[in-house]
Amino acid sequence: MGDGAALVERIAERRAGVGDPRALVGELRRTLVLVPFDRGGLWTAEFGGVRWVCGFTDEAALARFAEERVVVEGAGAASRSWEYAVFRGARLLDEVIPAMGIPAGVAVNVADPDGSMLFPPVVGIVPDAVAVDADVPSGGQQR
């Protein structure tokens, strides 16, 4: 339990329009996720007003991301050493995301166009206290 292969399978199901979204979140929570370091912190990206922690299901997925960074950053990035931390998905969602203090979610396998998945900061994924839709009448649980 907790290997990235099961999460990859759940992501494929959801991208195909089948599978249970709650099972997908549950699988992320059980999975060990590799998160590269960037300038002394975890690798994140800003998109759509959300800060995304970039996580990977295995070293091969992280290597594909590193290859894409060479395209973006140039040849100097090819010799870059990629250090990373390993987090249980539950720790990312329950501890790391809330500690960021801004709307944040987890982006899994971002270099895999057909296998990536975003886990946004909404009720049912992150703690209600940091979910952007926690107080929205049609966006999850009522307060």
N, C-alpha and C positions, 0 to 999 in steps of 0.2 A: 504494500500500500504506500502511496506517496510518490511513485515514480512518475516521470513526465509523460510516459506513453499513454496512460489512462486519460490524462488531461487532454492530450492531443486528439485522442479518439472522441472525447466529449465535445471538443471544439469543432471537429469535423461534422459531428451530428448536428450541432446547432447551425453551422454554416450551410448545411444541406436542408435546413428548415424542419428538422426532426429533433427528438431528444427533449429532455426536461431541463429548462433553464436553472432550476434549483439544483439539479444533479450536477450541472456544470459548475456552479458556484461551490458546491460541496466538494467536487473534485479538486478545484483550485485550492480550497482550504486544506486538503490533505496532502497536496503535492509539495515536494521540495522544489523551490524555484531559484534559479541562479540570477543574481542581480549584479551587473558589473559596477565597478567603482568609477567615478568621474570626478576629478579635481577634489578628492578627499571626501566625497559623498556618494550616495547611490546615483546611478545613471537615471536621469529623468528627462522628460521632454514636455514642452508646453503645447497644447493643442485644444482649441475650442474653449479656452478659459479654464482648463483643467490641467493640473500637473500630473503627468503619467509616470509612474515608476515602471521602468522597462525590465521585465523578467523573462527568463527563458527556461524551457522545460528540460534542456540538456545542453551539454557542451557543443554539440553539432549545431543547434539552433543559435547559440551564442556566437559560434564561428561564422555562421551566415551573416549575422549582424555585423561582426567585425569586418567581413569582406565588403559589406555595403558602406561601412564607415570609410574605407579606403577610397571608394568612389567619391564620397562627399568631401572628405578631408584632404585627399591627395596621397601621393606616394609615401610621404612621411609617416602616415598612419599605419602603413604595412608592417613596420617594425615595432609597433606599439605592443606592450605587454598588457593582456586583459586579465586583471585581477577581478575577482567577484566574491560576493558573499552568498551563502545559501540560506534561504529562509523557508520555513513552512508557510504556505499561502495564508493560513489563518493568522500568522504573526504579521505578515504584510498588511492584511486587511484590518486587523483589530488593534495593532500597535503602531506600525510604521506610518500608515496613512493618517490616522488621527494626530500623530505627533508632528506632521508637516504643517498643520495650522492653516492650510488653504485647501480649496477643493482639489482632491487628488484621487486617482484610481490606479489600477494596475493594467499595463499593456503587456500581453504575453506574445512572445515570438513575433515581434514587429517586423522582422526581415523576411517573414514568410507570408507573402501576399494572400495565399490561399489557406493559410493555417494560423493566422493571427486572431487575437480576440481581445477586446477591451472590456474591462470590468470597471464601470464608472462608479463615482461616489454617490450611490443611490441606496435607498432603503432596501434591505435584503442582501446587500453586498458588503457595505461598510457599516460600522455602528451608526445607529440613528442620529447620534449627537453630531456627526460630521457629514451626514447624507444631505445633499443639496435639495432633495425633494421631501425631506421629513415633514415639513410644515405645509406642503402643497396639497390642497384638498384631493386632487385626483392623482397624486404621485406617491401612493403607498399608504402607510399607516397614518391615521389622524392623530393629532396631539390634543 
